[in-house]
Amino acid sequence: MSQAARQEIQTLYRNYLRLVQEWPVDKARPNKDMKQFLTIRVEETFRQPLQDGATLDIAQVKKQYDALERLLANEFKQKYPLSDSLMSPASNPSYYTSLLSSLGAEKDGKKTGLARFFGN
């Protein structure tokens, strides 16, 4: 493996670690938290190939990183905003507001992933 390839892998690894650190904890599903999954996945992706002598598909890893970064930045929420009628169904207009309140959406000043998704 060339020095340039090693440097690129190290940079990607640091970027993934930063992304995982910034990922919000999902208090609604503590046993199936995306942050925990990403932590394990990053370790598997970067450490095992180096130990086993296998190669790392850098293009695929970059593509996955870009997708995760777009999710973290709420790019799709901004591109495809939810309408008020969707967020306040006629059958129960306060459903989502109540749901977010019951989940403690702003406990400790930090919003859960669900609260960030619904924009409250």
Secondary structure, DSSP 8 states (H G I E B T S, - for coil): --HHHHHHHHHHHHHHHHHHHHS---TT-GGG-HHHHHHHHHHHHHHHHHHHT----HHHHHHHHHHHHHHHTTHHHHHS---HHHHS-TT-TTHHHHHHHHTTTTGGG---HHHHHHT-
